Amino acid sequence: MTDNEYMQIALQLAQQAADSGEVPVGAIIVKDGEIIGRGSNSPIGLHDPTAHAEIAALRDAAQKLGNYRLPDCTLYVTLEPCAMCSGAIQHARISRLVYGANDPKTGACGSVVDLMAEDRLNHHTEVVSGILAEECGAMLTRFFAQRRAQSKQQNLNAPVKDGKVIT
């Protein structure tokens, strides 16, 4: 399979997250052409700030391999990893990271900071960005537009006293 085909699978997982009310991010881990880890965002539902798609996929793959180190693996994720996920990717010794959309607010692979290029760190993961970036970004844009519209509608229906919304 190609990077685009693997990213399509990550996009399906991102859609599952969106359908659950989570920020739509999906991730898979591939070793020797086989998907060994899958994850989608679930911090809201799990009440867990570490429940990012990448972390879930890393945990799944580590369980399948019986090892916390995941050398010779590629992680595909629909959104540029944050600092937490980038650190976990490095600790797991992921060989290659492929992501879709850049994250201009929390991206730690070049958008805000670039932990993957930090010479002082002892492991360096190859990074490929922009795979199906339009599709990945569009899913996020739609999700947040729907969230804003829902919030606006809730505020329109909320009781008002002295010009302020009562919650």
N, C-alpha and C positions, 0 to 999 in steps of 0.2 A: 504494500500500500504506500501511497505518497503522503507527504506532510499534509496536503490539502484534505485527503481522505480521512486521516486521523483527526484533523481539526474538525471535520464535520461531525465526528462522533463526540468530540468534546462539546461542540455546539448543541448536540442533542441533550447532553447532561446539563448544560447551561439552561436550556429550555425547561427541563424538569425543575431546576431551582426556581426559575421565574414562576412556573405554575404553582409552586409552593409558597410564593410570596417572598422569596429570597432574591438577592441581587444575582442576576443570571451569569454565573461563572461556572464553567465545567472544565474538568481536567482528566486526562488519562495518562498512564505510564505504559510504555511499550518496551519490551525486551525481545530481541531476536524475532521481530515481526508479530509477537503475541501481546495482546493487551493484558497486563498483569495487575493494573490498578485503575480504579475509577473513582471520581469524586465530583460532587457538586456543592456549591455554597449552601451552608445550613446553620450559620451562627444565630439567626433569629429563632428558628425552630428548636435548636438544641440548647439555646441560652449559653452559647460557648463562643467567645471571641476568637478562638483558634480554629473554628470549624469552617475554614476556607476550603475551596475545591482542591487546591494543591495538597493541603495537609491530609485531607481525606484520601486522595489518590496515593500519597506516599505511605500512609498507614496501611491501606489495602494491599499495595505491592509488597511492602515489608512483611506483612503477614503471609502472603502467598509464597514469598521466597524464604521465609524464616530467617531474615537478616535485616538489620536496620540500614545496612549499606546497600545501595542500589547502583553499583557501577554498570557501565554498558547499557544503561537505560536512557530513554528519551521521555521527557515529560512534555505533554501538549496541554496548553491551557489557553482559554479564550481571552484572558486579560493579563496584561503584564503583572507579574507577581509583586506583592508588597515586600517590605523589609523582612517581616516575619517569615513569609513563605520563601523568600530568596535565601535566608539563612538556613531554613530546613532543607531546601534543595541542595545547598552546598554540604551540609552535614551528612545528607544521605549519599553524597558522592554521585549525584545524577550527572551523567556525561554530557547530555544535551538537553537544552530547554528550547521549546518552540512555542511562541505565543502569538496571539492574534492582535488585539487592540492595545495601543499604548494607554497607560494610565497617568495622565498629567497631574493627578493629585497625590497619589501614593506609590507610583511605579518605582521599583528599586532595581530596574535593569536598564537604566538610562534616562528615563523621563524626569525623575526628581533626583535620584541618586543612582549610582551604578555599582552595586555591591558585587556583581559578577566580574567586574573589571578591577576590583581592588587588589593590587599586587601584594599587599600585606597578608591577605588571607591564603590559607594553605591549599585550597581546592578551587579550581576554576572550571566552570561549566561553560561549554560552548552555547552561545545564545543566537537564535534565529528569530527575528521579529517580523510582524506584518503579514503572517500567513492568514488569509481570509479576514484581514483586518476590517474590511468594510462590513462584512456580515456580523462579525463579533461586536463591533462598535454599534451597529444599527440595533442589535438586540438590547444592548445596554441603554441606548438612547430611547428606544420605545418603552422600556421598563420604567425609566425615571420620568418620562413624559406622562405615563399612565399614573404613576405615583403622585406627581404634582397635580394632575387633574382630579384624582380622588381626594387629595387633601383640600383642594380648592372647593370641591363640591361639599365636602364635610363642613368646611368653614361657612359656606353659603347656607347650609341647613342648620347650623349651630345657633343656639339662642344668643342674643346680643343684649347687653345691658350697658348703658352709658357709652355706646360706641365700641365696646370691646366684646370679643367672643368669649362666652362663658364655657368653660370646659368641665 
